[in-house]
Amino acid sequence: MTDTTDNLHVMNRAALTKRLVAGLKNREAVIGGIGNSNWDLWGADKTRGENFYMLGSMGLAAPIAMGVALAQPKRRVFALEGDGSLLMQLGCLSTIAAQAVKNLCVVVWDNGIYQITGGQGTPAAAARTDIVAIARASGIANAAWAADEAEFDALVAKALTTDGPHVIGVKIDQEPGRNQTDRDPIRFRESFMRAMALPV
Amino acid sequence: MTSAEDAPVTWHAILRQALKDNDVRLVTYVPDNVLRPLLDGIHADPFFTAFPCAREEEAVGIVTGATMAGMRGVVMMQTSGFATLPNALASLPVAFQVPVLMVVSERGTMGEFNPGQAIVCRTMRPILDSMGIEHHTMTRLDEAAFMADRTIRQAFATRWPACLIISPLLSGGRK
């Protein structure tokens, strides 16, 4: 897979979220991070009980997903997280690596900006920080950039069939999320817990 | 059940037993000196899955996810670590009504030498109160089992976070 950020095709978060969710056949859990990450998850399939839409705890999509994965080792769990969000909680990559959470995959949507607050650049973008390299240096060996849509599919397939933890970095465009998630945390918690109670 | 002869007699053994009695298996923590005997006992007991996190917020996220997926958990930290949590608590376990347990060893009072710890300690109870998070301060060994068990039980019954504060009166505090 792709090791560096050179020659990465810029993709679209909404399209790839749809692609990811459509390919999930075994009640995989998907935790959508703050803002656009969960708006596009909502847009991909709002009827899916295994989706969890995080509200305001920026940076906690991967830790929440890790908790689900630890509680249910047979279920595959995805976190969809923005680059700015992950920057807030980089230490979680070491925690995930230390616990060697086999059934966890963190997808990082990297557009280099805080899109939802007005498109300000992240310090990581200004410094050309490589988030996948950080994941690898944190101890997550299965961390790679997806060079294009086909490689994204291949990396997701790998995350579904091999031991993780996995990190998939995706360079995305600056398009805002189009589908605002309902702000109904109790309903989301109830539907997610009901879905998690069903066997994989 | 344990018999009277071999009943646990330390605060940390009592707390560990209360967690087991309520099927709280996941323990995430940011290390703390006062909590050391509790954490050591938990690590030595295969009933628990226990590990350190880089930040308290992260630990709250992990326990929230695990609890929603059927594994009960607790976050352990010291007072200054708790003070990093208001946004994570308000927007995650409180907003979603997920019973995340917290155990905080209290620093900053009764002989604190560090001014920063003394000041941040005063923020803890107002933060908990402002979010309606039930908290009890454990000060006495004879009340510890009842307080721990009932607080944990109520958190799960009412689906609301709860916090047990370990007072220096009980733990002896930081030497």
Interface residues (C-beta under 8 A of the other chain):
Chain A: A29 I31 F52 M54 L55 G56 S57 G59 L60 A62 P63 I64 A65 M66 G67 V68 A69 L70 A71 Q72 R75 Q89 G91 C92 S94 T95 A98 Q99 P185 I186 F188 R189 F192 M193 M196 A197
Chain B: L26 T49 F51 P52 C53 A54 R55 E57 E58 A59 V60 G61 I62 V63 T64 G65 A66 T67 M68 A69 G70 M71 G73 N87 A88 A90 S91 L92 A95 F96 Q97 V98
